[in-house]
Structure formats: structure tokens, C-alpha cells
Amino acid sequence: MMKNTFGHWGRQTVAGLAALALSAAGGLVLAADLVIGQVAPLSGVLASTGHQMVVGGKIYFEHINAQGGIHGAKIRHEVVDDGYKVAETVRLTREMLAKPEVVALFGFAGTANVTQLLTDGVLDVGGAALVAPYTGGESLRNPFNPWIFHVRAGYADEAEHMVQQVTTLGMSRIAVMYQDDGFGKAGLLGVENALTKRNLKLAVAAGYERNTDKVEEAVKKIKASDAQAIIMISVNKSTAAFVKLYRESGGGAQLYNISVVDPAELVKLAGLKNAHGLGISQVVPYPFMPNTPVVREYQALLKKYAPKELVNYTSFEEFVGAKVLVEALRRAGPNPTRAKVVKALEGMTSYDTGGVVVNFSPSNRIGSRYVEVTVIGSTGKLLK
């Protein structure tokens, strides 16, 4: 079922129109649309994240279409909602890939969701590239698979960076609060490996059930451990619920979360008093200051095509992903096939999007390992 949640974009963007192009003979011929399929969580616990993911891609695709498209063809960005449910992701992706006009997939969410696509052979059968999924799960990176092109660092890279920061500050008792699924376990393993490297052991690990914000037991368990720092591998609602309950019950540890959360949403749900000081690892550069060409372009196009949307890490990450995909479509030539798009992506070694460099090759699908930690400041704004 098609979602129409994007105001003035409306159905015409999702439905799209075939572009007219002049043939060499001078007559008019129809250039088929370049159809990009996106399965995103537009409802459920990850709805605000899913919305931002779609916004980031859509503003760039709109911009490219306004410039005349790619080799005379317009991009048609088809978006469907999986509610962050694994079975729905699989069903909807099969439906997408059954359409021969879909040349590539873009920006899915969820480690468990995308892992299931690999397990069930959906991507193998479809033969299309999935560019810029919103996940850092190790199971999608190792063992190597040819279909997924990551523009973000993995959760193992983020965990290493956070553990490095915590131990540099002299803390050794580290707890993990994690979502009990492929996503949470990937992050948990990353933290455990980073601690093992430093001859440290986890103080405690406490899980919560996916698609809920039932974190009471996790709060109790972690408070009892007297941890100095807590690394959360969780999404917006569960993170906010944990932060609020933990702080209001007197918990004083330094809090960190992996990159998949929206700080504005956390402040709204947990309250500024509780969210203040929370560290969040990030896998793309700071998008709030126009210091690089890609950030300037993102801010300008956000203002033009989605004026009601605020600058946001998630939409910026997917904007970068959209730039990578568009460049691959360009390199794939007129009337690209799925195989040509995969080949074009493989050839993108040291591709500079304007301050974010992505490296792919026939044997490498991890485009970037960039990580830095930001903090929610006293006004609720994110600080570097």
C-alpha cells in the first residue's frame, strides 16, 4: 500500500510521469522512469525516523528531476510502509522486486528486517542494489554480500568509538541496554568486543522487547549494577522511556546511544532535564553548520522542497545516500539495468559527495567508517 505522508509531494511524486527525451533522429521518444523502491517504517515505533529517511532521499530526487533527470529519464521514488515489521519488509520487498522497472532499492531500516531479506534470498533473486540502508548491523556486512551498499559505519565501529571515549574518561563499569533482536544484539556484541580489547568485562546487559518501550526491568537491572556509563542500543521511544525512568529513579551514570535516534524526539519524549548530557554517536558529519558543500546543498534543498522539515541527522544521512545512488544511475548510462547499477556502484572508489567520501569496490561494500560523538546540550540542541 502506497503511503502519501509528504504534503506537497503528494502522489504525483510517488506515481511519477514518464520523461520525454529527444532521440538522435530528432523525434520524440519515451524515456522510461528510473524507479527507486523504498520500504520504510512510516508507522509504528520508528515512524518519525522513517519519515526523515524518506525526506532525505526525496528532496535530492526532486532536485535531480527539476534539473531534467538522468540521461533524460525522471526518477520515480516509490515508498511503502513496513511498520518496522520484519515479515512486512520481506513481503513488500518481494513485491517491489517483482516489478521489472525497479532499478534499485534505497534506504530500508532495521538490522533484523534487512537480515531477513538476505536469509530468505530475496536480494539474491531480485539482483538489485540496496543503497544506504539505515542500519549498522554486522550481519549485513560480514560475511560479504554483493547487494547491500552501506554509506554509514557499522554498529561495531560506533561501539568501539563510544567505549574508547568512556574508558579515556577513566570509567570501567559499563552497562548495555539493548533491543532484544538482531539490531540490539549486533550493538551489544560490538560493545563486548571493544571491552575485551581493553581487558574489561561488561557490568551488565539488559534487553527489552522489540516494538515496545517496556524498559522497567532493564532500568532495575542496570541500576543494581552501579554502572558508571550506559551504552544504549535502542530506538527513539525505548531510549526516551529508559532515560526518563532511569534519571527519575536517581540513576546518575553517563548515558550514550547509538546513532539511530533523533535527539529532538528524545528531548520531547524524555524531557530536557533527563535527556541533557546524553551522548549520541553519529555516522555522518554534523549537518547543522554549513561547513561543507554537501551540508550546504542539503540545507538549501531541504528549505526548497521540504520547508516545514528541520535539519536532522537521519534525513542528512539518507540525502548523502541518495547522492551516491544518483551518481551510480548516471554512471550506469541510459536505460540502466539492476546489474549495471550494481557495477556502477562497485566502481565508486573515493567518490566525494561534497565533504563525505564514500569508497566501494568489487570486494568492499562498506562505504564509510566515519564516527563521532555528539551531546544533547542544555537547550536541547545537539553539540559537537
N, C-alpha and C positions, 0 to 999 in steps of 0.2 A: 504494500500500500504506500502510495506516494505521500510524503508529508509536505504541507505548504505552511511553513512557520517563519518565513523570512520577509514579511511585509512587502515592500515594493518589488522584490524579486519576483514573488508570486509564481504562478505556474508557468509563466512564459519562459522562465529560465530553465526550469526543470524539463518542460516539454521541448523547448528549443525550436529553431527553424533551420531547415537546410540552407546552406550558404550558396549563393550564386557566384560562379567563378568564370572568367573568360578563358576559353580554350585557346590553344595555339592557333587554331584555324579562325579565330575571331568570333565564333558563335557562342551562345550561352549554353553551358552545361551545368549540371547539378553536382556540387561538391558535397559528398556525404558528411554529415556531422561527425565530429570526433566525440564519441560518447564515453564519459568517465563515470564509473559506477562507485558510489559511496554508501556503505552501510554504516550507520552511526547511531549511538544511543540518544535519541531525541526525547525519550520518555524514561521514567524510572530514576534510580539514584544518580545516574550520570548525565541527566538531561542537560544541565547547564554547560557541562563540558562538551557534550555532543553538539550543542548549538554553536559554541565557539569554534569547534573543529570545522564545522560546515562553513561558518562565516569566513574563516581564514582562507579556505580554498576558493570560495565563491567570489570574493572581491577580486582575486587575481584572474580567475577565469573570465569574469565580466570585463575586466580591463583588456585582456587579450582579444576578446570578441569585439570590443569597441575599436581596437586597432585594426580590425579586419580579419581576425582569427589566425590560423596557422596554415600556410600554403593554400589560402582561400577557403578553408573549412572552419566553421564555428565549433566551439566546444559546447557540448550539451552535458551538463553536470546533473546526473540523476542521483537523487538521495532517497534512501529508505530507512525506516526506523526499526532497530532490533531490540530496543528497550534494555540493552546490555545483557540480553539473554542468549546464552551460547547456542541453543537449538535454533533460535530465530536467525542468528548470524549465519549459520550454516545454510538454512533454508533459503534465505534471501540472497546469499552469495551464489548459490546454485542457480537461482532464477536469473540473477544478473549475468552470469557467465553463459547461460543458455542463449543469450541474445548475441548474435554474431557481431553486431555493430559496437559492442562494448570493447574498446581497445585497451583499457587499463582500469585497475581498481585504485582507490585513493582513500587514505585516512581512516581506516577502521579503528575500533577501540577494544581493548581488553585482551590481556595475555591469554586467558583461558579460551576466549572466543576465537582468536586467530589461531591458537594452537590446535583447536578442534578442526579448523579448515585444513591444516596440514595432516593431522591424524586421519581424517576422512578422505584425504586425497583430492579435495575439492579444487585446490590451486593447481595440482598436477594435471588434472583432467582439463581444467579451464585454460591453462597455459598463459595466463595474463599476469603482468607485474602488479603487485600491490605496493604502492609507494606511500611512504610516510605514515605507517600505522602508529597510533598513539599508544605505544607500549614499549617497554624496555626489557621485556621478558627474555631470559637467556635461552629458553626452549625454542624461541623463534630465530635465534642466532646460531646456536650450536645444537645439533650438527648443522652444517651448512645446508641451506635450501636455496634453490635458484630464483624463487618467485618474489621474496619479500625484500624491498629496498628501504633500509632504515635511514632516516635523516637525523635521528637522535641517538645519544649514548644509551647504553643498556642500564638496567637497574643495578647490575654488578658494579658498573663504573660510578653510579651515583652513591651506592652504599660505601664503596671504597673512599670516595671523597668526603662523605659525612663522618665516617669512622676516623679518617685522618684528622679532620678538624676537631672532633671530640677528644681524641687521645692527645693531640697537641695542646689542648687546654687542660690536660692533666686528669681527665676523667677516665676511669677504667671500668666502672659498673654501668654497663649499657644494656637496656631492655629493648625489645621489639614488640610493637603492637601491629598485627598484620591481618589482612583479609584472608580467610581460610580458603584459598583457591590457587590457581596457577600463578596469578599476579602476586599475591601476598607471599607465597612460598618462594618465588623467584627472588624477591627482595630480601626475605629472611635469610636465604642461602647466601646472598651477596654480603650481608652484614656478618654472618658467621664466618665466611671465608676471610673477610677483611680483618676480623678479630683474631682468627687463627694465625694469620700472617704476623700478628703482633704479640703472639703468645698469650692472648686473652680469651676468656670464655664469656658467653652471653650470660647476663644476670638472670634473665627470664624472657620467655617468648609467650605472648598471649594472643590468641586468634579471636576473630569474630566472624559470624556467618555472612557470606556474600549477599548483596542486595538487601542488607538490613543496617540499622545503626544501633544494634543491641551490643553495647560495649561495657556494660556494668561489670561483668565478670573479669574482663581484661583490665579494667581500672583497678579492681580489687587486687588482682594477682600482681600487677606491676607495682602498685603502692606498697605491697607487702615486701617487695624485693629491695626496696630502698635504692633504686637505680638513680644514678646521677644524670643520665641522659636517656631519652627515649626516642628511638627512631620508628616512625610510623610508616607502614607500607599500606596505605589506605586511601580511599576516595573522599570527596568533599563531606558528605553527610556523616559518615562514620568518624572521620577525623575531627570534625567540629563537635560531635557528640562526646568523643573521648576527651578532647581538650577542655571542654566546658565542665564535664563531670570530674575530671582529674584535678583541675585547678580549684574548682569549688569545694572539693573534698580535702583541700590543703596540700595537694601534690606540688612539689617545688622543683622537679628535675627540668633540665634544659630539653625542650621539645624540638624535634626535627620531623619533616615529612618529605617523602619522595615527590618528584616533580609533577605528578598528575593532579594536584589540587589547585583550585582557584582561590588566591588569598582574599579577594573581595567577598567571595561566598563564605569562606571560613569566618571572617570578621562578622558577617551578617548573621550566621548561624550560631557561632560560639560566643559572640560579644567581644568587643575590642579589648576589654580588660583581660580576658582569658587568652585571646589569640596573640596579643602583643608579645614580641620576642620569639615567636615561632620561626624556626629556620626552615627554609624550603630549598631543596636542591633544584637547579634549573639546567636544562639541556640545550637551550639556545640563549644567545646574548640578551641582555636587558633591553626590552622593547620600548621603554618609556622615555628614553632620551634619544633624539635623532642624530646619533653619533656616526652611523654608518649608512651607506646608500640603501641597503636593504630595509633598514628600520625606517628611513625617511620615506621610501616608496610605500611600505606597509601602512604607515600613519596617514599618508596622503590618500591612498586608495580606500582605507577604512572610512575616512572622512567623506569621500566621494560616493562610495557605493553602500556604505552601512553607517550613516551619520549618527544613528542612535546607539551604536556599539562603542564600548570603551576599549582602549588599548589593553591587551591581555596576552599573557604568555602562550596560552593554548592556541588562540587564533593566529598569533605570530608564527608559532612552530609549523602550523599547517599551511600558512602563507609561504613559508620557505619550501615546504614540501611541494606545493603547487608550482612554484617556480622551477623546481627540479623536474617535475613531470612535464611541464610545458616545454622545457628545453629538450627533453627526450623526444617528445612528439615532433618537435621541429627537426631534430636530427634524424628521425625515422623517415622523413620525406613525405611526399604527398601520398594519400591513401595508405596510412601505416597499418600493419597487421600487429597482433599481440606480440608475435615473435620479434618483429622489427623494433618495437618499443623496448622490449627486454634487452635486445642487443645494443640499442642506443644508450640505455641506462648503464650497461656494463662498460661502455666507452667513456663514461663521465668521470675521468680521474682529475682530481683537483679542480672541480667546477666551482667557481666563485659566484654565489648568488648576490654578491654586493656586500661582503663582510662576513658571510657564513660560507665556509668552504666545505664541499661535500666530495668524498672520494669513493668511487665504486670501481670495480674491475670484474673480470670474469670469475675471479675466485674470492671477491670481497663484496659483501652486501651491507656492511656497517659503515655508513657514510660519514659519521662523526662520533667522536668520543668526548665532546666538549661538556664540561660540568662546572658550575659554580654555585655557591650557596648564597641565598638572599634571606632577608629577615623582615617580618612584619613589624613596622615601626610604630611609634606611639600614636600616630594619627590614623593608622590602619593601612598606610601606603607601604609598598614593598621597597626595601632599601637594599643596596648592594653592599 
